[in-house]
Amino acid sequence: MSETVPPASAAAPSSGSTGATGAFHRGHTDDLMAFLAAAPTPYHAVAESAARLEKAGFRQVSETDAWDAENTKAGGRYVVRGGAIVAWYVPEGATTHTPFRIIGAHTDSPNLRVKPQPDSGSHGWRQVAVEIYGGPLLNSWLDRDLGLAGRLSLRDGTTRLVNVDRPLLRVPQLAIHLDRAVNSDGLKLDKQRHLQPVWGLGDEVRDGDLIAFLGEAADVPAGQVTGWDLMVHPVEAPAYLGRDRELVAGPRMDNLLSVHAGTAALAAVAGHATSPSPERRRLPYIPVFAAFDHEENGSQSDSGADGPLLGNVLSRSVFARGGSYEDWARALAGSVCLSSDTGHGVHPNYAERHDPTHHPRVDGGPILKVNVNNRYATDGAGRAVFAAACEKAGVPFQSFVSNNSMPCGTTIGPITAARHGIRTVDIGVAILSMHSARELCGARDPFLLANALVAFLEG
């Protein structure tokens, strides 16, 4: 199941932007915007994350190779499986039972994904047949310029990333003249009939046209594409917004904001551990970053948080360094995971939808997510761990709990805690327009999160 990471964009910075003291600042948010633009799919997000880790000295290891001491000695390593990546840094002096400090995140976002027979159309329009992935705000995909990206599987068993990052598709909304009650009764969209994008004109539907077009865009010889995982994405670039540019609007913040911060934090911690004195810092834990796919539809896949990937990687790392099952069990028992996913900032037009005593503000610092029914994994002991990290980093944090009259969402935190027996804390950044094709966050929160993650990894 191992994969070699395809080349990422040449412009990928190494770790976000840090000042002389190592703290992330506004440059981290600039880099987040570049990361969002370069990662229209989970596969591209993994490639971008791997590129940054490579520049920080990490090296890829294959799941199909034997892991010996050479592959797992002190230093940074990572494993890629589809749209997921697990990276870790073994510090000098680590034992076979040294606990892990883990940052968890997910690479996927709700969107429209191409069906196995993609070529469709009628009434002189050429269309692409799509399926709904996760729980997107469907109206946010209407009347928007859309590109197409993903992974092509070739006849020789390799894969190739493809990204048509220009206006290619559009889901046109019905004119108000033909839907007179839309503003009074609300927009009603049928997922099958109303969300198939157009991409050209023509009365004849020709099977294979879309895949041939994408194969050509990826410089693949004709007839070599035998499988695909393709998805639609908005092509409008991320941008600062507001009078003082204090907001960021962009796609896939849920949850590439956390993927980007986790990557930057792990790279920074590895740099701190190897830098000359007095910057060099001893690590009492093995820092880990795990970004999974398929969170938006339940995490039950070989590359999802409910799959075996994280456990396999961590156990093989222990055993390859000469550890026993007893060492593995001891390491897990002392480990902690921060599951970082975006959360709901208080909405000025819908404040009554929030709990009256918990109103997380955009740019108010990371949020600690709590739900006593274990939709989030946070407990009091976990809160103390996160509070200590934020205090060390000089970062404020807030608490989020749902209004009792509304169901609570969930994320990979409870899955990680239950599957691996690791104390897990659910955190994130407060945003608006969650699951929209274009979401909104504060410009400070991304680097406040990254600073808190560094402090957590360093213990």
Secondary structure by P-SEA (a helix, b strand, c coil): cccccccccccccccccccccccccaaaaaaaaaaaaacccaaaaaaaaaaaaaaabbbbbbcccccccccccccccccccccbbbbbbbcccccccbbbbbbbbbcccbbbbbccccccccccbbbbbbbbccccccccccccbbbbbbbbbccccbbbbbbccccccccccccccccccccccccccccccccccccccccccccaaaaaaaaaaaccccccccccccccccccccccccccccbbbbcccccaaaaaaaaaaaaaaaaaaccccccbbbbccbbbbbbbcccccccccccccccaaaaaaaaaaaaaacccaaaaaaaaaabbbbbbbbbbcccccccccccccccccccccbbbbbbccccccccaaaaaaaaaaaaaaccccccccccccbbbbbcaaaaaaaacccbbbbbbbbbccccccbbbbbcaaaaaaaaaaaaaaac
